[in-house]
Amino acid sequence: MTAEQYREAVEWLFVQAPNYQIDGQKAYKPGLHNIIRLCEFFGNPQEKIRCIHIGGTNGKGSISNMLASVLQEAGYSVGLYNSPHLIDFTERIKVNGKNCDKSFVYDFIMKLKQLPEDIQPSFFEFTTIMAFEYFYHKQVDFAIIEVGLGGRLDSTNIILPMVSAITNVQLDHQNILGDTIEEIAAEKAGIIKSGIPVISGDEQDSVKNILRKKAKQENAPFSDATEIATNLQSDLKGNYQKKNIRVVLGIIHELQKQNVKISEAHIEHGLMHVHQNTGFIGRWFEFSKDPLTICDTAHNQAGLEQVFAQLNSIDRRKHVILGFVNDKKIDEVMRLLPENAVFYFAKPSIHRGRHPEEYEDLLKAAKINYKIYNSVQEAYLSAKQECMKNEMIFIGGSNFVVGEFLEKNLEISE
């Protein structure tokens, strides 16, 4: 397999299958019919691996990577399935922090081309079965599986995990999951299965009640991670990680009950070496110190509230680079923008990327100091040029903005 063959195979995968990351809502295929058929076609690899299921609105990536790091410190082989990727497709499927082998991806795509015509999977269904097969192929001790979208009808919901977790429930993807927190909570509660312990990280009573009720219906032990007291810290530095750490501890406690050997030292070291053990970036990621440059992929109202609050706590003038996709409610973002800042709005270079000129009336109404750019890189180079000593740069608003920035600049910085 050559580099060109690999590139063409991955391009085929993106083109053949509807991809939510590129196409948005029209690519979303709710229901488990396709993934059931796919798994049967490949011999049901998901039944041959021990899984941990992570759902919720925000924090899934951080929690799954922190948990993977702890399990790796305990000496286990750990598969990790996250989405979306920031730079390369293989980031979605990792074992012990190492991206999926490109040769495996290529060979698997060749197999996908031989699927019966009556199976018409989405891009996410393709990648989900690829992850299951890779983890079985690598004989991992544990596979941490992140829900793609929602829960009840998500293709990852075919697994029968050792433990499930629902990080929190916030307004996001309302056009698919429901208009209210309660409707979205009911969708996310769909990953709760009969007799399988579930950890809840949400602080809202209305959400807790929905999850607790579903757990009771399924005779599933319910644990409220918000009640866990801890001073443990992580090398993932966002303030919001304190809540995520509690969920990780809740999951670990359930695994320990199932005779998974994890010591306090494994937990402490694992939490402090997430970047090193898993290669996880993009969450309050310090790209550089001079000038101080922070990236964060928070993109919905709840996530941006927390990230912008942390930005406000830093006593520096800020150069804030933001970009959004077509379905983003930008008027809500305008009310959250950090203080003491100049803004650089850019169009993410994907099909769903929205050009700032389309929402410039909202920028004018917000009465902020802003400029508009055709690309994230143009915005970054401008911000870097204008950033004075003791000021800082922030890049965010979308996974695609952060991914585009890192793809252009990460190797340069290294």
C-alpha positions in Angstrom: 0.0 0.0 0.0 1.4 3.4 -1.0 0.6 6.7 0.6 -1.4 7.6 -2.5 -3.4 4.4 -2.3 -4.2 5.1 1.3 -5.3 8.7 0.5 -7.5 7.5 -2.3 -9.1 4.8 -0.1 -10.0 7.3 2.7 -11.3 9.8 0.1 -13.5 7.0 -1.2 -14.8 6.4 2.3 -15.7 10.0 2.8 -17.4 10.2 -0.6 -19.3 6.9 -0.5 -20.9 7.2 2.9 -22.9 10.2 4.2 -20.7 11.9 6.8 -22.2 14.1 9.5 -18.9 15.9 9.9 -19.1 17.1 6.3 -22.8 16.9 5.3 -24.6 17.7 8.6 -28.1 16.4 9.5 -28.7 14.7 6.1 -25.9 12.2 6.9 -27.4 11.2 10.2 -28.9 7.7 10.0 -30.7 7.0 13.3 -31.3 3.3 14.1 -29.3 0.2 14.6 -30.4 -1.8 11.5 -27.3 -1.0 9.4 -24.8 -1.4 12.2 -26.4 -4.8 13.1 -26.0 -6.0 9.5 -22.5 -4.7 9.3 -21.4 -6.4 12.6 -23.0 -9.6 11.4 -21.1 -9.4 8.1 -17.8 -9.1 10.0 -18.6 -11.8 12.6 -19.8 -9.5 15.4 -16.4 -8.4 16.7 -18.0 -6.1 19.3 -19.2 -9.2 21.2 -15.6 -10.4 21.5 -14.2 -7.3 23.3 -14.8 -5.8 26.7 -16.3 -2.3 26.2 -16.9 0.8 28.2 -19.5 3.2 26.8 -19.2 7.0 27.1 -22.2 9.2 26.2 -23.3 12.8 27.0 -23.1 16.2 25.4 -19.7 17.6 26.5 -16.7 15.9 28.0 -16.8 12.5 26.2 -13.4 12.9 24.6 -11.7 14.2 27.8 -13.2 11.5 30.0 -12.5 8.6 27.6 -8.9 9.7 27.1 -8.3 10.2 30.9 -9.8 6.7 31.5 -7.6 5.2 28.8 -4.6 6.8 30.3 -5.4 5.4 33.8 -6.0 1.9 32.3 -2.7 2.1 30.4 -0.9 3.0 33.6 -2.4 -0.1 35.1 -0.8 -2.2 32.4 -3.8 -2.9 30.2 -4.0 -2.7 26.4 -6.7 -0.1 25.7 -8.6 0.7 22.5 -10.1 4.2 22.2 -12.8 5.2 19.7 -13.4 9.0 19.5 -14.9 11.4 17.0 -14.4 13.6 15.1 -10.7 13.6 14.2 -8.8 16.9 14.2 -6.1 16.2 11.7 -6.0 12.6 10.4 -8.7 10.0 10.1 -6.7 7.4 12.1 -7.0 9.5 15.3 -10.5 8.1 15.7 -9.3 4.6 16.4 -6.3 4.2 18.8 -4.7 1.5 20.8 -2.5 2.7 23.7 -2.3 6.1 22.3 -1.1 5.0 18.8 -3.3 5.8 15.9 -4.9 3.0 13.9 -2.5 1.4 11.4 -3.0 3.0 7.9 -2.5 -0.4 6.4 -5.4 -1.8 8.4 -7.6 1.2 7.4 -6.8 0.6 3.7 -7.4 -3.2 3.9 -10.7 -2.7 5.7 -11.9 -0.1 3.2 -11.2 -2.7 0.5 -13.5 -5.1 2.4 -16.2 -2.4 2.8 -16.2 -2.1 -1.0 -17.4 -5.8 -1.1 -20.5 -5.2 1.1 -23.9 -6.4 -0.1 -25.8 -3.7 -1.9 -28.6 -3.8 0.6 -26.3 -2.5 3.3 -26.0 1.2 2.9 -24.1 2.5 5.9 -23.3 6.0 7.0 -19.7 7.2 7.4 -20.0 6.8 11.2 -21.3 3.3 10.9 -18.4 2.4 8.6 -15.9 3.8 11.2 -17.7 2.1 14.1 -17.4 -1.4 12.7 -13.8 -0.6 11.7 -13.0 0.3 15.3 -14.7 -2.9 16.6 -12.7 -5.0 14.2 -9.4 -3.2 14.9 -9.8 -3.6 18.7 -10.6 -7.3 18.2 -7.7 -7.7 15.8 -5.4 -6.1 18.4 -6.8 -8.2 21.3 -7.2 -5.1 23.6 -8.1 -5.7 27.2 -10.6 -2.9 27.1 -12.3 -0.8 24.3 -13.5 2.6 25.3 -16.3 3.6 22.9 -17.5 7.2 22.6 -21.1 7.8 21.4 -21.2 9.6 18.2 -24.5 11.5 18.4 -27.3 11.1 20.9 -27.3 7.6 22.4 -30.5 5.5 21.9 -30.2 5.3 18.1 -26.4 5.8 17.8 -24.6 3.0 16.1 -22.3 2.5 19.0 -25.3 1.4 21.1 -25.0 -2.1 19.7 -22.4 -2.9 22.4 -23.0 -4.6 25.7 -20.5 -2.7 27.9 -19.1 -3.4 31.4 -20.1 0.1 32.5 -21.7 3.1 30.8 -21.4 6.8 31.6 -23.4 9.9 30.6 -21.2 12.9 31.1 -23.8 15.6 31.1 -26.8 16.8 29.0 -26.9 20.2 27.4 -28.6 21.8 24.4 -26.9 20.6 21.2 -28.0 19.1 17.9 -31.6 20.1 18.8 -32.6 19.6 15.2 -32.0 15.9 15.7 -32.2 15.1 19.4 -35.0 17.3 20.7 -35.7 20.9 21.7 -35.4 20.6 25.4 -32.8 19.3 27.9 -35.3 16.7 29.0 -35.9 15.4 25.5 -32.2 15.2 24.8 -31.6 13.5 28.2 -34.1 10.8 27.2 -32.2 10.1 24.0 -28.9 9.9 25.8 -30.4 7.7 28.5 -30.9 5.2 25.7 -27.4 3.7 26.3 -28.5 2.5 29.7 -28.9 -1.3 29.5 -30.3 -4.0 31.7 -28.1 -4.7 34.7 -25.2 -2.6 33.3 -23.9 0.0 35.9 -24.3 3.7 34.7 -22.4 6.7 35.9 -24.0 10.2 35.7 -22.0 13.4 35.7 -24.8 15.9 35.3 -25.6 18.4 38.0 -29.2 19.2 36.9 -31.9 17.5 38.9 -34.2 17.2 35.9 -31.6 15.3 34.1 -30.6 13.1 37.1 -34.2 12.1 37.5 -34.6 11.0 33.9 -31.3 9.0 34.0 -32.1 7.5 37.4 -35.6 6.5 36.3 -34.3 4.8 33.2 -31.6 3.0 35.3 -34.3 1.8 37.6 -36.4 0.5 34.7 -33.4 -1.4 33.4 -32.3 -2.6 36.9 -29.0 -0.9 36.2 -26.9 0.3 39.2 -26.9 4.1 39.2 -24.0 6.3 40.5 -24.0 10.0 40.8 -20.4 11.2 40.0 -21.2 14.7 41.2 -21.2 13.4 44.8 -17.6 12.2 44.5 -15.1 14.3 46.4 -11.6 14.5 45.0 -8.6 16.8 44.8 -7.0 14.9 41.9 -5.9 16.9 38.9 -5.0 16.2 35.3 -2.6 17.5 32.7 -5.8 18.4 30.8 -6.0 21.9 32.2 -9.4 23.3 31.4 -11.3 24.2 34.6 -14.2 22.0 33.4 -11.9 18.9 33.8 -12.7 18.9 37.5 -16.2 17.6 36.7 -14.9 15.2 34.2 -12.4 13.7 36.6 -15.3 12.8 38.9 -16.9 10.8 36.1 -13.7 9.0 35.4 -13.4 8.0 39.1 -17.0 6.8 39.0 -16.2 4.6 36.1 -13.1 3.3 37.7 -14.9 2.4 40.9 -17.4 0.3 38.9 -14.5 -1.4 37.1 -12.8 -2.2 40.4 -16.0 -3.8 41.6 -15.7 -6.1 38.6 -12.2 -7.1 39.7 -10.3 -4.8 37.3 -7.0 -4.1 39.1 -6.4 -0.3 39.3 -4.5 1.3 42.1 -4.5 4.8 43.4 -1.1 5.4 41.9 -2.4 4.2 38.5 -5.2 6.8 38.8 -3.0 9.6 39.9 -0.3 9.0 37.2 -2.9 8.3 34.5 -4.7 11.6 35.1 -1.4 13.5 35.0 -0.1 11.9 31.8 -3.1 11.9 29.4 -1.3 13.8 26.6 1.7 11.5 26.8 -0.3 8.2 27.1 -3.1 8.9 24.5 -1.9 11.8 22.4 -5.1 13.7 23.2 -5.1 17.4 22.2 -7.6 20.1 21.5 -9.1 20.6 25.0 -7.6 23.8 26.5 -4.5 22.8 24.6 -1.5 25.1 25.1 -0.1 25.4 21.6 2.7 27.8 22.6 3.8 30.0 25.5 5.2 32.9 23.5 2.7 34.2 22.6 0.4 32.2 24.9 -1.8 30.4 22.4 -4.7 28.2 23.6 -7.0 25.9 21.5 -10.3 24.4 22.6 -12.8 22.5 20.6 -15.8 23.6 22.7 -18.6 24.4 20.2 -22.0 24.4 21.9 -23.4 26.9 24.3 -22.6 25.0 27.5 -19.0 24.2 26.4 -18.3 27.8 25.2 -19.7 29.3 28.5 -17.1 27.3 30.5 -14.2 28.0 28.1 -14.9 31.7 27.8 -15.3 32.0 31.6 -11.8 30.6 31.9 -10.5 33.0 29.3 -12.1 35.9 31.3 -10.2 34.7 34.4 -6.9 35.4 32.5 -5.8 39.0 32.9 -4.5 39.5 29.4 -5.8 41.2 26.3 -7.0 38.4 24.0 -6.9 37.8 20.3 -9.8 35.4 19.7 -10.1 33.4 16.5 -13.5 31.8 15.9 -15.3 30.0 13.2 -18.6 28.1 12.9 -20.5 25.6 10.8 -23.9 26.2 9.1 -26.2 24.8 11.9 -24.6 26.9 14.7 -26.8 29.3 16.5 -24.4 32.2 16.3 -26.7 34.7 18.1 -26.3 32.6 21.3 -22.5 32.6 21.0 -22.5 36.4 20.6 -23.9 36.7 24.2 -21.0 34.6 25.6 -18.0 36.3 24.0 -15.0 36.9 26.3 -14.1 40.4 27.5 -11.0 42.5 26.7 -10.7 40.9 23.3 -10.3 41.6 19.6 -12.0 38.9 17.4 -10.9 37.3 14.2 -13.8 35.4 12.5 -12.9 32.8 9.8 -14.6 30.3 7.6 -13.7 26.7 8.4 -12.5 25.0 5.2 -15.2 22.3 5.0 -18.4 22.1 3.1 -20.5 23.1 6.2 -18.2 26.0 7.1 -20.1 29.3 7.3 -18.4 32.4 6.0 -18.5 35.3 8.6 -19.9 37.7 6.0 -23.2 35.7 6.3 -23.6 36.6 10.0 -21.8 40.0 10.0 -25.0 41.7 11.0 -24.8 39.8 14.4 -21.1 40.9 14.8 -22.1 44.6 14.2 -25.0 44.3 16.6 -22.7 42.9 19.3 -20.5 46.0 19.0 -17.2 44.1 19.2 -13.8 44.8 17.7 -13.7 42.2 14.9 -12.2 41.4 11.5 -13.2 38.8 8.9 -11.0 36.2 7.1 -11.4 33.6 4.4 -9.4 31.0 6.3 -8.4 30.0 9.8 -4.7 30.3 8.9 -5.1 33.9 7.6 -6.8 34.8 10.9 -4.1 33.2 12.9 -1.2 34.9 11.1 -3.0 38.2 11.5 -3.6 37.6 15.2 0.0 36.5 15.7 1.3 39.7 14.1 -1.0 41.9 16.2 -0.5 40.1 19.5 1.7 42.2 21.8 3.9 41.0 24.7 1.7 39.7 27.6 -1.3 39.3 25.3 -2.7 35.9 24.2 -4.4 34.1 21.3 -7.3 31.7 21.5 -8.5 29.5 18.7 -11.9 27.7 18.9 -15.6 27.7 18.1 -15.5 24.4 16.2 -13.6 21.1 16.0 -12.9 22.0 12.4 -11.3 25.4 13.3 -9.0 23.8 15.8 -8.2 20.9 13.5 -7.5 23.2 10.6 -5.2 25.3 12.8 -3.3 22.3 14.2 -2.9 20.7 10.8 -1.3 23.9 9.4 0.9 24.7 12.5 1.6 21.8 14.7 4.5 20.4 12.8 5.9 23.9 12.4 5.9 24.4 16.2 7.6 21.0 16.7 
